[in-house]
Amino acid sequence: MRATPLQSAVHRVGDRWALLLVEALLGGPRRFNELLEGVEGIAPNVLTQRLRHLEREGVVVAVPYSRRPPRAVYELTAAGHDLGGALRLLARWGAGTPSAPDDGCPTCGQPVVEEITFL
């Protein structure tokens, strides 16, 4: 059986740490220690695992800035930035602030077509 688009999305970024990392990177590129300090409660090993997962899924890219020791800065890909709009809507929902139909896309401001297909 083929996964639905929602199932695919959940597989790609469906855990809280991954979503919180994407949120942290919406402000721009960050180094490992900046993410460790900025995402409250995340352990270093979990941060490493989630960053690798997000890289494999094409949401985050690691850009090396040092060879010895190996170090990288992490930033969102275009797909990661696209996810930012969904995160803003989810955050509004979590805060109890409903979206009005005329709010438009939180990322680009374009009108949102209210047709969702879960195939």
Backbone as CSV, one residue per row, in Angstrom:
resi,resn,N_x,N_y,N_z,CA_x,CA_y,CA_z,C_x,C_y,C_z
1,MET,0.843,-1.185,0.000,0.000,0.000,0.000,0.887,1.247,0.000
2,ARG,0.537,2.186,-0.798,1.295,3.428,-0.934,0.954,4.395,0.189
3,ALA,1.971,5.069,0.708,1.759,6.034,1.788,1.009,7.253,1.270
4,THR,0.160,7.815,2.118,-0.541,9.051,1.774,0.446,10.211,1.916
5,PRO,0.126,11.372,1.334,1.009,12.527,1.503,1.218,12.887,2.978
6,LEU,0.173,12.782,3.786,0.320,13.093,5.205,1.235,12.081,5.887
7,GLN,1.092,10.807,5.572,1.975,9.790,6.139,3.424,10.042,5.743
8,SER,3.639,10.443,4.505,4.994,10.763,4.051,5.576,11.941,4.821
9,ALA,4.764,12.968,5.021,5.220,14.143,5.762,5.567,13.778,7.198
10,VAL,4.712,12.988,7.830,4.962,12.577,9.216,6.235,11.755,9.294
11,HIS,6.461,10.895,8.316,7.694,10.096,8.304,8.926,10.995,8.185
12,ARG,8.820,12.038,7.364,9.971,12.912,7.138,10.305,13.777,8.336
13,VAL,9.297,14.324,9.009,9.570,15.278,10.097,8.586,15.149,11.244
14,GLY,8.090,13.974,11.500,6.994,13.826,12.438,7.341,13.721,13.894
15,ASP,8.519,14.071,14.300,8.769,14.028,15.740,9.061,15.426,16.251
16,ARG,8.807,15.603,17.535,8.880,16.959,18.091,10.249,17.587,17.931
17,TRP,11.314,16.794,18.089,12.654,17.381,17.984,12.919,17.876,16.572
18,ALA,12.507,17.105,15.580,12.719,17.531,14.197,11.974,18.839,13.919
19,LEU,10.735,18.917,14.374,9.957,20.137,14.147,10.558,21.325,14.889
20,LEU,11.029,21.103,16.103,11.650,22.198,16.859,12.963,22.638,16.219
21,LEU,13.697,21.721,15.617,14.931,22.083,14.917,14.618,22.909,13.678
22,VAL,13.600,22.514,12.939,13.203,23.304,11.767,12.807,24.710,12.216
23,GLU,12.059,24.803,13.296,11.669,26.126,13.815,12.908,26.950,14.165
24,ALA,13.879,26.322,14.819,15.097,27.047,15.211,15.876,27.522,13.989
25,LEU,15.829,26.760,12.914,16.585,27.118,11.717,15.848,28.113,10.821
26,LEU,14.580,28.386,11.114,13.856,29.387,10.331,14.499,30.766,10.478
27,GLY,15.184,30.987,11.600,15.860,32.261,11.826,17.192,32.390,11.110
28,GLY,17.616,31.330,10.431,18.878,31.364,9.704,19.783,30.219,10.137
29,PRO,20.919,30.091,9.458,21.851,28.997,9.753,22.338,29.018,11.197
30,ARG,22.562,27.831,11.735,23.032,27.689,13.114,24.097,26.602,13.188
31,ARG,25.017,26.773,14.105,26.002,25.734,14.408,25.402,24.756,15.405
32,PHE,26.041,23.591,15.518,25.557,22.528,16.398,25.312,23.048,17.809
33,ASN,26.297,23.720,18.399,26.157,24.196,19.781,25.069,25.259,19.920
34,GLU,24.863,26.054,18.884,23.776,27.030,18.921,22.420,26.323,18.947
35,LEU,22.307,25.239,18.179,21.068,24.467,18.195,20.893,23.761,19.529
36,LEU,21.980,23.244,20.070,21.926,22.557,21.357,21.449,23.501,22.456
37,GLU,21.913,24.732,22.426,21.492,25.724,23.416,20.093,26.272,23.122
38,GLY,19.748,26.353,21.837,18.488,26.983,21.447,17.261,26.092,21.512
39,VAL,17.458,24.791,21.457,16.327,23.859,21.520,16.358,23.228,22.906
40,GLU,15.551,23.767,23.767,15.562,23.383,25.180,15.273,21.898,25.387
41,GLY,16.169,21.236,26.124,15.959,19.854,26.524,16.493,18.796,25.581
42,ILE,16.998,19.190,24.426,17.502,18.190,23.486,18.898,17.740,23.899
43,ALA,19.119,16.441,23.868,20.424,15.874,24.203,21.317,15.895,22.961
44,PRO,22.636,15.987,23.129,23.536,16.043,21.972,23.367,14.862,21.011
45,ASN,23.194,13.648,21.557,23.045,12.490,20.663,21.738,12.547,19.878
46,VAL,20.681,13.053,20.489,19.395,13.197,19.804,19.509,14.280,18.737
47,LEU,20.181,15.366,19.049,20.390,16.442,18.075,21.132,15.900,16.851
48,THR,22.181,15.145,17.078,22.947,14.558,15.969,22.054,13.665,15.118
49,GLN,21.284,12.799,15.765,20.397,11.886,15.030,19.362,12.648,14.202
50,ARG,18.739,13.650,14.804,17.689,14.389,14.092,18.265,15.199,12.945
51,LEU,19.430,15.813,13.142,20.044,16.569,12.045,20.369,15.642,10.877
52,ARG,20.905,14.477,11.159,21.211,13.509,10.091,19.940,13.070,9.374
53,HIS,18.888,12.822,10.147,17.614,12.424,9.545,17.069,13.533,8.643
54,LEU,17.088,14.767,9.143,16.584,15.887,8.352,17.425,16.119,7.101
55,GLU,18.725,15.845,7.186,19.581,15.936,5.996,19.170,14.878,4.971
56,ARG,18.988,13.636,5.416,18.584,12.557,4.508,17.245,12.863,3.839
57,GLU,16.370,13.540,4.557,15.046,13.859,4.031,15.034,15.121,3.183
58,GLY,16.174,15.790,3.052,16.255,16.986,2.208,15.668,18.234,2.819
59,VAL,15.571,18.265,4.154,14.997,19.416,4.850,16.097,20.359,5.334
60,VAL,17.234,19.790,5.687,18.371,20.536,6.229,19.616,20.172,5.423
61,VAL,20.509,21.122,5.298,21.812,20.859,4.682,22.892,21.300,5.661
62,ALA,23.957,20.487,5.743,25.117,20.823,6.577,26.185,21.410,5.665
63,VAL,26.623,22.616,5.988,27.652,23.286,5.194,28.929,23.324,6.028
64,PRO,29.953,22.559,5.627,31.190,22.521,6.417,31.867,23.886,6.472
65,TYR,32.402,24.210,7.643,33.189,25.442,7.770,34.556,25.171,8.375
66,SER,34.812,23.933,8.791,36.113,23.560,9.336,36.372,22.089,9.028
67,ARG,37.617,21.799,8.595,37.975,20.407,8.324,38.541,19.723,9.558
68,ARG,39.320,20.462,10.332,39.934,19.924,11.543,39.691,20.852,12.689
69,PRO,38.887,20.504,13.619,38.000,19.345,13.608,36.850,19.585,12.638
70,PRO,36.212,18.503,12.166,35.100,18.690,11.234,33.926,19.409,11.911
71,ARG,33.518,20.504,11.322,32.410,21.300,11.854,31.558,21.785,10.685
72,ALA,30.263,21.971,10.981,29.342,22.425,9.938,28.336,23.399,10.532
73,VAL,27.793,24.206,9.664,26.662,25.060,10.012,25.458,24.436,9.310
74,TYR,24.326,24.429,9.997,23.124,23.790,9.468,22.146,24.853,9.016
75,GLU,21.545,24.598,7.856,20.544,25.536,7.351,19.447,24.777,6.628
76,LEU,18.304,25.429,6.509,17.171,24.815,5.845,17.337,24.842,4.331
77,THR,16.864,23.806,3.693,16.754,23.790,2.239,15.455,24.501,1.873
78,ALA,15.166,24.580,0.581,13.892,25.164,0.147,12.724,24.374,0.740
79,ALA,12.853,23.054,0.781,11.796,22.222,1.370,11.635,22.531,2.863
80,GLY,12.736,22.791,3.550,12.671,23.153,4.967,11.964,24.477,5.178
81,HIS,12.243,25.437,4.301,11.557,26.735,4.398,10.070,26.584,4.099
82,ASP,9.737,25.716,3.149,8.322,25.461,2.867,7.621,24.911,4.102
83,LEU,8.294,24.075,4.831,7.735,23.499,6.053,7.468,24.581,7.101
84,GLY,8.192,25.682,7.030,7.993,26.779,7.974,6.575,27.302,7.994
85,GLY,5.931,27.376,6.833,4.540,27.835,6.779,3.617,26.906,7.552
86,ALA,3.831,25.613,7.387,3.015,24.638,8.117,3.281,24.730,9.616
87,LEU,4.519,24.975,10.001,4.843,25.102,11.421,4.178,26.325,12.037
88,ARG,4.122,27.416,11.287,3.458,28.610,11.800,1.969,28.348,12.017
89,LEU,1.348,27.647,11.081,-0.060,27.296,11.245,-0.254,26.363,12.436
90,LEU,0.629,25.402,12.599,0.544,24.477,13.722,0.737,25.216,15.040
91,ALA,1.663,26.166,15.073,1.891,26.946,16.286,0.656,27.793,16.628
92,ARG,0.023,28.376,15.613,-1.204,29.149,15.852,-2.292,28.247,16.402
93,TRP,-2.407,27.059,15.837,-3.396,26.101,16.313,-3.102,25.713,17.761
94,GLY,-1.825,25.469,18.070,-1.431,25.113,19.423,-1.695,26.229,20.419
95,ALA,-1.637,27.461,19.962,-1.899,28.607,20.832,-3.393,28.910,20.942
96,GLY,-4.210,28.159,20.203,-5.651,28.404,20.233,-6.078,29.567,19.379
97,THR,-5.239,29.966,18.430,-5.536,31.078,17.540,-5.920,30.514,16.179
98,PRO,-7.202,30.449,15.880,-7.601,29.866,14.596,-7.207,30.757,13.426
99,SER,-7.001,30.125,12.305,-6.704,30.867,11.082,-8.003,31.263,10.415
100,ALA,-8.069,32.486,9.982,-9.229,32.933,9.213,-9.023,32.503,7.771
101,PRO,-10.092,32.207,7.031,-9.951,31.762,5.646,-9.199,32.754,4.774
102,ASP,-9.235,34.039,5.108,-8.572,35.036,4.270,-7.151,35.350,4.734
103,ASP,-6.624,34.588,5.701,-5.264,34.830,6.176,-4.226,34.617,5.087
104,GLY,-4.451,33.667,4.208,-3.487,33.360,3.169,-2.342,32.543,3.729
105,CYS,-1.432,32.208,2.861,-0.277,31.408,3.238,0.626,32.226,4.160
106,PRO,1.025,31.671,5.323,1.874,32.428,6.228,3.281,32.642,5.690
107,THR,3.675,31.889,4.687,5.011,32.040,4.122,5.039,33.069,3.003
108,CYS,4.090,32.914,2.040,4.142,33.777,0.854,3.009,34.801,0.782
109,GLY,1.968,34.664,1.633,0.863,35.607,1.631,-0.195,35.368,0.573
110,GLN,0.021,34.385,-0.304,-0.950,34.084,-1.355,-2.189,33.427,-0.749
111,PRO,-3.352,33.602,-1.393,-4.567,32.955,-0.900,-4.384,31.441,-0.842
112,VAL,-4.974,30.830,0.170,-4.878,29.382,0.332,-6.123,28.748,-0.264
113,VAL,-5.917,27.773,-1.103,-7.023,27.028,-1.672,-7.425,25.983,-0.648
114,GLU,-8.687,25.966,-0.279,-9.150,25.104,0.807,-9.528,23.721,0.327
115,GLU,-8.656,23.087,-0.450,-8.904,21.728,-0.901,-7.719,20.884,-0.452
116,ILE,-7.987,19.945,0.414,-6.941,19.063,0.923,-7.287,17.647,0.511
117,THR,-6.342,16.968,-0.076,-6.567,15.600,-0.492,-5.618,14.697,0.263
118,PHE,-6.167,13.741,0.967,-5.381,12.769,1.708,-5.483,11.429,0.981
119,LEU,-4.709,11.271,-0.061,-4.759,10.028,-0.840,-3.823,9.003,-0.279
